Amino acid sequence: MEKDIKKVKMVGEGVKFDRIRRITGYLVGTLDRFNNAKKEEVKDRVTHAAN
């Protein structure tokens, strides 16, 4: 006999998610509306690896 195995769906699976950043107090998804000074601030930030 074969058993019907149902795939368990993980929380959030299949949900499209864009990166959201907090920059100078604002939550933003893209930097396209920022002026050059704000874009430079983003480049100067230190990134931390998530291990």
MIDOSE-1310 file (N, C-alpha, C; in nm, 2 decimals, decimal comma, always signed):
residues 51
mekd	+0,08/-0,12/+0,00/+0,00/+0,00/+0,00/+0,09/+0,12/+0,00; +0,05/+0,22/-0,08/+0,12/+0,35/-0,08/+0,05/+0,44/+0,00; +0,12/+0,52/+0,08/+0,06/+0,62/+0,17/+0,07/+0,75/+0,09; -0,04/+0,83/+0,11/-0,04/+0,96/+0,06/+0,04/+1,05/+0,15
ikkv	+0,15/+1,10/+0,10/+0,24/+1,19/+0,18/+0,21/+1,33/+0,13; +0,16/+1,41/+0,23/+0,13/+1,55/+0,20/+0,25/+1,63/+0,23; +0,29/+1,72/+0,14/+0,40/+1,81/+0,17/+0,36/+1,92/+0,27; +0,44/+1,93/+0,37/+0,41/+2,03/+0,47/+0,46/+2,16/+0,42
kmvg	+0,38/+2,26/+0,42/+0,42/+2,39/+0,37/+0,48/+2,47/+0,49; +0,60/+2,53/+0,46/+0,66/+2,61/+0,57/+0,60/+2,75/+0,57; +0,61/+2,81/+0,69/+0,55/+2,94/+0,70/+0,63/+3,04/+0,61; +0,56/+3,11/+0,53/+0,62/+3,21/+0,44/+0,66/+3,15/+0,31
egvk	+0,65/+3,02/+0,29/+0,69/+2,96/+0,17/+0,60/+3,01/+0,05; +0,66/+3,05/-0,06/+0,59/+3,10/-0,17/+0,55/+3,24/-0,17; +0,59/+3,31/-0,06/+0,56/+3,45/-0,05/+0,68/+3,54/-0,10; +0,65/+3,62/-0,20/+0,76/+3,71/-0,25/+0,79/+3,81/-0,15
fdri	+0,92/+3,83/-0,13/+0,97/+3,93/-0,03/+1,08/+4,01/-0,08; +1,07/+4,14/-0,07/+1,17/+4,23/-0,12/+1,25/+4,28/+0,01; +1,38/+4,31/-0,02/+1,46/+4,36/+0,09/+1,41/+4,49/+0,14; +1,40/+4,50/+0,27/+1,36/+4,63/+0,33/+1,47/+4,68/+0,42
rrit	+1,51/+4,80/+0,41/+1,62/+4,85/+0,49/+1,57/+4,97/+0,57; +1,63/+5,00/+0,69/+1,60/+5,12/+0,76/+1,72/+5,21/+0,75; +1,70/+5,32/+0,67/+1,80/+5,42/+0,64/+1,75/+5,55/+0,69; +1,83/+5,61/+0,77/+1,81/+5,74/+0,83/+1,66/+5,76/+0,88
gylv	+1,62/+5,65/+0,95/+1,49/+5,65/+1,01/+1,37/+5,62/+0,92; +1,40/+5,59/+0,79/+1,29/+5,55/+0,70/+1,30/+5,41/+0,66; +1,19/+5,34/+0,64/+1,19/+5,20/+0,59/+1,18/+5,21/+0,44; +1,28/+5,16/+0,36/+1,28/+5,17/+0,22/+1,31/+5,04/+0,16
gtld	+1,26/+5,02/+0,04/+1,28/+4,89/-0,04/+1,39/+4,91/-0,14; +1,39/+5,03/-0,20/+1,49/+5,06/-0,31/+1,55/+5,19/-0,28; +1,67/+5,22/-0,34/+1,74/+5,34/-0,31/+1,72/+5,44/-0,43; +1,64/+5,41/-0,52/+1,63/+5,49/-0,65/+1,58/+5,63/-0,62
rfnn	+1,51/+5,65/-0,51/+1,46/+5,79/-0,49/+1,55/+5,87/-0,39; +1,66/+5,81/-0,35/+1,75/+5,88/-0,26/+1,85/+5,97/-0,34; +1,89/+6,08/-0,28/+1,99/+6,16/-0,34/+2,13/+6,10/-0,33; +2,23/+6,16/-0,39/+2,36/+6,11/-0,39/+2,42/+6,09/-0,25
akke	+2,39/+6,19/-0,16/+2,45/+6,18/-0,02/+2,39/+6,06/+0,05; +2,26/+6,03/+0,04/+2,21/+5,92/+0,11/+2,26/+5,79/+0,05; +2,28/+5,78/-0,08/+2,33/+5,66/-0,15/+2,48/+5,64/-0,10; +2,55/+5,74/-0,08/+2,69/+5,73/-0,03/+2,69/+5,68/+0,11
evkd	+2,60/+5,73/+0,19/+2,58/+5,68/+0,33/+2,56/+5,53/+0,33; +2,48/+5,48/+0,24/+2,45/+5,34/+0,24/+2,58/+5,26/+0,20; +2,66/+5,31/+0,10/+2,78/+5,25/+0,06/+2,89/+5,24/+0,17; +2,89/+5,35/+0,26/+2,99/+5,36/+0,37/+2,95/+5,27/+0,49
rvth	+2,84/+5,21/+0,49/+2,80/+5,13/+0,61/+2,87/+5,00/+0,61; +2,89/+4,95/+0,73/+2,96/+4,82/+0,75/+2,85/+4,71/+0,75; +2,88/+4,61/+0,67/+2,79/+4,50/+0,66/+2,83/+4,38/+0,75; +2,74/+4,31/+0,81/+2,77/+4,20/+0,89/+2,72/+4,07/+0,83
aan	+2,80/+3,97/+0,83/+2,76/+3,84/+0,77/+2,68/+3,77/+0,87; +2,57/+3,70/+0,82/+2,49/+3,62/+0,90/+2,53/+3,48/+0,88; +2,60/+3,43/+0,99/+2,64/+3,29/+0,98/+2,56/+3,20/+1,07
